[in-house]
């Protein structure tokens, strides 16, 4: 699966071959970035829905971002005081 802009520039890709060996019949991506795949076993009436959600940042990531913003705020305040 490939993500492209309207001008045809490829901006990302996703290899779904490792998710299932079934035939993928439908792919939907919602506005939150969740990917829904519908797969069906060949020769059987069984079908499955796979939902690939967007990754959630780890707490350490949030802490690093907060520390960086605090450092930027401290520098800006220090510059105004000088």
Secondary structure as GFF3:
##gff-version 3
##sequence-region A 1 82
A	DSSP	beta_strand	2	4	.	.	.	ID=ss1
A	DSSP	beta_strand	10	13	.	.	.	ID=ss2
A	DSSP	beta_strand	23	29	.	.	.	ID=ss3
A	DSSP	beta_strand	35	40	.	.	.	ID=ss4
A	DSSP	beta_strand	47	52	.	.	.	ID=ss5
A	DSSP	alpha_helix	59	81	.	.	.	ID=ss6
###
